Amino acid sequence: MTGADFRRLALSLPETEEREHMHHPDFRVGGKIFATLGYPHEAWGMVKLIPDQQQEFVAAAPGIFKPVKGGWGEKGCTNVLLQAAGMDRVRQALSTAWENAASKKPKRSPGKARPQPKTR
């Protein structure tokens, strides 16, 4: 798998948009990042899983998936070694990460006032 393959799979998921975060392409649904490309460097992607999901992916394919170092990894962020990964396995990881992000309600922007009920 290449970075272009990872990008194509991520963008094939509904309502996904590509942006940039910390100088890396990221993939979002509803404004929520579910994957990045090129982290920690070009040979890698990252999917944002929950810890239980991360454990399952790492146990099934330790040569492909590994927790991101530090606190993000403890929360489920998982690196994907692209050259070792097959399309089906990465599609499954991206779909899982997409579902996690899509199920969350968008956060309200700081300082944005809540609509007030109309009074008569």
Secondary structure by P-SEA (a helix, b strand, c coil): ccaaaaaaaaaaccbbbbbbcccbbbbbcccccccccccccccbbbbbccaaaaaaaaaaccccccccccccccccccccccccccaaaaaaaaaaaaaaaaaccccccccccccccccc
